[in-house]
Amino acid sequence: MVKLFGIPRKTKYSSLEEEAFSMDNEENEELLKESPYPTPAIKRRGILITVGRITCIVLALWGFWSLVFQVYRLFSPADCHPRMLDPGLSVCYCGKSIAEALSLGCKYDGLSASWLPPYCRDDELTKQFNEAGPLPDKSWQMYANANGSKPMTIDQVELLAEHNDMFATTYGWHIAHCIFSWEKYVRMWELGTVIDARFQSALHAGHCRDMVMELLNRDAKWRDRITIAIPVQFNASFVSAEGRILDKKALN
């Protein structure tokens, strides 16, 4: 107890430990302010900024690649266009006359009803189509008029291209053309050929589908026969089992 100006006052004493603790806290705060190492909050903010930048870069690259791919598809003649050809060549181009077509190595293709170069043909499949008709020589009915009074041979039909003329044919030819064209589209991936543009569109496939469905619906009794057992599996990328014919006689 001391007296200051005659007034007694209590003197407050701090222990050495309290003073040391206070000094340590002040020093720690100063060190945190001056520390070259970022705090956890700053670290998290930096990580988020980095991730955001990387995401933006990836999306930008993806968008650029998609744009380039779309432009490539736009000017690329076909998905299966042979690499040995110049990109400027038209797909399945055979000129504007039979003479020019022959000079380009083209020949008439009965399945496509077009003159086609070698890389657009599947000669084996076309031969099967040409020999799948109902006539005695296994050919298809083709006519110079709509009433069928002027039959034509395939050799006569191929000459019509010179003047962009047409030939008349049957419902059976039409259905067979659709089915064989679907097979040609599948086979082209194995053969490395090109299918002519007018037959590789979704519009043509939908047209063929409608033709086949119309045919099926004409005879409900034949359509509804139970003839096949279909295996159900998880991974359709691997053929583990084929369908099993239940009654071959029912297919006739």
C-alpha positions as CSV (number, residue, x, y, z in Angstrom):
1,M,0.0,0.0,0.0
2,V,1.4,3.4,-1.0
3,K,0.1,6.9,-0.6
4,L,-0.3,9.2,-3.6
5,F,-1.2,12.8,-2.8
6,G,-2.2,11.6,0.6
7,I,-4.7,9.0,-0.9
8,P,-3.9,5.4,-0.2
9,R,-3.8,3.3,-3.4
10,K,-3.3,-0.3,-4.0
11,T,-0.5,-1.3,-6.2
12,K,-1.3,-4.0,-8.8
13,Y,1.4,-6.4,-9.4
14,S,1.6,-8.7,-12.4
15,S,3.3,-12.0,-12.2
16,L,6.2,-12.7,-14.5
17,E,4.2,-15.5,-16.1
18,E,1.3,-13.2,-17.0
19,E,3.7,-10.6,-18.5
20,A,5.5,-13.3,-20.5
21,F,2.1,-14.7,-21.8
22,S,1.0,-11.2,-22.9
23,M,4.3,-10.6,-24.7
24,D,4.0,-14.0,-26.4
25,N,0.5,-13.2,-27.7
26,E,1.6,-9.8,-29.1
27,E,4.6,-11.4,-30.7
28,N,2.5,-14.2,-32.2
29,E,0.1,-11.7,-33.7
30,E,2.9,-9.7,-35.2
31,L,4.4,-12.9,-36.6
32,L,1.1,-13.9,-38.2
33,K,0.8,-10.5,-39.8
34,E,4.4,-10.6,-41.2
35,S,4.4,-14.4,-42.0
36,P,5.2,-15.1,-45.7
37,Y,3.0,-18.3,-45.5
38,P,-0.7,-17.9,-46.4
39,T,-3.4,-18.7,-43.9
40,P,-5.8,-21.7,-44.5
41,A,-8.5,-19.3,-45.7
42,I,-6.1,-17.8,-48.2
43,K,-5.0,-21.2,-49.3
44,R,-8.6,-22.3,-50.0
45,R,-9.4,-19.2,-51.9
46,G,-6.3,-19.7,-54.1
47,I,-7.2,-23.3,-54.8
48,L,-10.7,-22.4,-55.8
49,I,-9.4,-19.7,-58.2
50,T,-7.0,-22.2,-59.7
51,V,-9.7,-24.8,-60.2
52,G,-12.0,-22.2,-61.7
53,R,-9.3,-21.1,-64.2
54,I,-8.5,-24.7,-65.2
55,T,-12.2,-25.4,-65.7
56,C,-12.6,-22.4,-67.9
57,I,-9.6,-23.5,-70.0
58,V,-10.8,-27.0,-70.3
59,L,-14.3,-25.8,-71.4
60,A,-12.8,-23.4,-73.9
61,L,-10.6,-26.1,-75.4
62,W,-13.6,-28.5,-75.6
63,G,-15.7,-25.9,-77.3
64,F,-12.9,-25.1,-79.8
65,W,-12.4,-28.8,-80.5
66,S,-16.2,-29.3,-81.0
67,L,-16.3,-26.3,-83.4
68,V,-13.3,-27.7,-85.4
69,F,-15.0,-31.2,-85.5
70,Q,-18.3,-29.8,-86.8
71,V,-16.5,-27.8,-89.5
72,Y,-14.6,-30.9,-90.5
73,R,-17.8,-33.0,-90.6
74,L,-19.5,-30.2,-92.7
75,F,-16.8,-30.3,-95.4
76,S,-15.9,-34.0,-95.1
77,P,-17.7,-36.0,-97.9
78,A,-18.6,-39.0,-95.8
79,D,-17.7,-40.7,-92.5
80,C,-16.0,-43.5,-94.4
81,H,-14.4,-41.4,-97.1
82,P,-11.2,-43.2,-98.3
83,R,-8.1,-41.4,-97.1
84,M,-6.4,-41.8,-100.5
85,L,-8.8,-39.4,-102.1
86,D,-8.5,-35.6,-102.2
87,P,-11.0,-34.0,-99.8
88,G,-12.4,-31.9,-102.7
89,L,-13.7,-34.9,-104.6
90,S,-17.4,-35.4,-104.5
91,V,-18.6,-38.7,-103.0
92,C,-19.4,-41.4,-105.5
93,Y,-18.9,-39.0,-108.4
94,C,-19.1,-40.5,-111.9
95,G,-19.2,-37.5,-114.1
96,K,-22.1,-36.3,-116.4
97,S,-22.1,-39.0,-119.1
98,I,-21.7,-42.7,-119.5
99,A,-18.4,-42.1,-121.4
100,E,-17.1,-40.0,-118.5
101,A,-18.3,-42.6,-115.9
102,L,-16.4,-45.3,-117.7
103,S,-13.3,-43.2,-117.8
104,L,-13.5,-42.8,-114.0
105,G,-13.7,-46.5,-113.5
106,C,-17.4,-46.4,-112.7
107,K,-20.0,-49.0,-113.5
108,Y,-23.8,-49.3,-113.1
109,D,-24.9,-50.6,-109.7
110,G,-28.3,-52.3,-109.7
111,L,-28.8,-51.9,-105.9
112,S,-28.2,-48.1,-105.9
113,A,-29.7,-47.6,-109.4
114,S,-26.6,-45.4,-110.0
115,W,-23.3,-45.4,-111.7
116,L,-20.7,-45.8,-108.9
117,P,-16.9,-45.7,-108.6
118,P,-15.1,-48.7,-107.1
119,Y,-14.9,-47.2,-103.6
120,C,-18.7,-46.7,-103.4
121,R,-19.6,-50.2,-104.6
122,D,-20.1,-53.5,-102.8
123,D,-20.1,-55.7,-105.9
124,E,-20.7,-58.9,-103.9
125,L,-23.8,-57.6,-102.2
126,T,-25.1,-56.0,-105.4
127,K,-24.7,-59.4,-107.2
128,Q,-26.8,-61.0,-104.5
129,F,-29.5,-58.2,-104.9
130,N,-29.5,-58.6,-108.7
131,E,-30.1,-62.3,-108.3
132,A,-32.8,-62.1,-105.7
133,G,-35.7,-61.2,-108.0
134,P,-38.8,-63.3,-108.8
135,L,-38.3,-63.8,-112.5
136,P,-37.0,-67.1,-114.0
137,D,-33.5,-65.7,-114.4
138,K,-33.7,-64.4,-110.8
139,S,-33.7,-60.8,-112.0
140,W,-36.2,-58.0,-111.0
141,Q,-39.0,-56.6,-113.0
142,M,-38.1,-53.3,-114.6
143,Y,-40.3,-51.4,-117.1
144,A,-40.1,-48.4,-119.4
145,N,-43.7,-47.4,-118.5
146,A,-45.9,-47.4,-115.4
147,N,-48.3,-50.1,-116.7
148,G,-45.6,-52.7,-117.1
149,S,-46.2,-53.3,-120.8
150,K,-42.6,-52.5,-121.8
151,P,-40.1,-54.6,-119.8
152,M,-36.4,-53.6,-119.7
153,T,-33.2,-55.5,-118.9
154,I,-30.6,-54.2,-116.5
155,D,-28.3,-53.4,-119.5
156,Q,-31.1,-51.1,-120.9
157,V,-31.7,-49.6,-117.5
158,E,-28.1,-48.5,-117.0
159,L,-28.3,-46.4,-120.2
160,L,-31.1,-44.2,-118.8
161,A,-28.5,-42.2,-116.8
162,E,-27.3,-40.5,-120.0
163,H,-30.5,-38.4,-120.0
164,N,-31.6,-38.7,-116.4
165,D,-34.5,-41.0,-117.3
166,M,-36.4,-43.3,-115.0
167,F,-37.6,-46.9,-114.9
168,A,-40.7,-48.3,-113.2
169,T,-40.4,-51.3,-110.9
170,T,-42.3,-53.2,-108.3
171,Y,-43.1,-53.0,-104.6
172,G,-40.9,-56.1,-104.1
173,W,-37.9,-54.4,-105.7
174,H,-38.4,-51.4,-103.4
175,I,-38.5,-53.5,-100.2
176,A,-35.5,-55.6,-101.3
177,H,-33.6,-52.4,-102.1
178,C,-34.2,-51.1,-98.6
179,I,-33.1,-54.3,-96.9
180,F,-30.0,-54.7,-99.0
181,S,-29.1,-51.0,-98.6
182,W,-29.2,-51.4,-94.8
183,E,-26.8,-54.4,-95.1
184,K,-24.5,-52.3,-97.4
185,Y,-24.4,-49.6,-94.8
186,V,-23.2,-52.1,-92.2
187,R,-20.7,-53.8,-94.5
188,M,-19.1,-50.5,-95.6
189,W,-17.4,-50.2,-92.1
190,E,-15.8,-53.5,-92.7
191,L,-14.9,-52.9,-96.4
192,G,-13.8,-49.3,-96.0
193,T,-16.2,-48.2,-98.8
194,V,-18.6,-45.3,-99.1
195,I,-22.4,-45.6,-99.4
196,D,-24.0,-43.1,-101.7
197,A,-25.2,-40.0,-99.9
198,R,-28.9,-40.3,-100.9
199,F,-29.1,-43.7,-99.2
200,Q,-27.2,-42.9,-96.0
201,S,-29.6,-40.4,-94.6
202,A,-32.1,-40.8,-91.8
203,L,-34.8,-39.7,-94.2
204,H,-34.1,-42.7,-96.5
205,A,-33.9,-45.1,-93.5
206,G,-37.2,-43.8,-92.2
207,H,-38.8,-44.2,-95.6
208,C,-37.6,-47.8,-95.8
209,R,-38.9,-48.5,-92.3
210,D,-42.3,-47.3,-93.2
211,M,-42.3,-49.5,-96.3
212,V,-41.4,-52.6,-94.3
213,M,-43.9,-51.8,-91.5
214,E,-46.7,-51.3,-94.1
215,L,-45.9,-54.7,-95.6
216,L,-45.9,-56.4,-92.1
217,N,-49.3,-54.9,-91.2
218,R,-51.0,-56.1,-94.3
219,D,-51.1,-59.7,-93.0
220,A,-51.6,-59.8,-89.2
221,K,-51.8,-63.6,-89.1
222,W,-48.4,-63.9,-90.7
223,R,-47.0,-61.0,-88.7
224,D,-48.0,-62.4,-85.4
225,R,-46.6,-65.9,-85.7
226,I,-44.2,-66.9,-82.9
227,T,-41.1,-67.9,-84.7
228,I,-38.0,-66.9,-82.8
229,A,-36.6,-66.8,-79.2
230,I,-34.4,-63.7,-78.6
231,P,-31.7,-63.8,-75.8
232,V,-31.7,-60.9,-73.3
233,Q,-28.2,-59.8,-72.1
234,F,-26.5,-56.9,-70.3
235,N,-23.7,-56.0,-72.7
236,A,-24.8,-55.8,-76.3
237,S,-21.2,-54.9,-77.3
238,F,-20.4,-58.6,-77.2
239,V,-22.4,-61.2,-79.0
240,S,-22.8,-64.0,-76.5
241,A,-25.9,-65.7,-78.0
242,E,-27.9,-65.6,-81.2
243,G,-31.6,-65.8,-81.6
244,R,-33.0,-69.3,-81.9
245,I,-35.5,-70.2,-84.6
246,L,-38.5,-71.9,-83.0
247,D,-40.4,-73.1,-86.1
248,K,-38.8,-72.9,-89.5
249,K,-42.0,-73.9,-91.2
250,A,-43.7,-70.8,-89.7
251,L,-41.3,-68.6,-91.7
252,N,-42.6,-69.9,-95.0
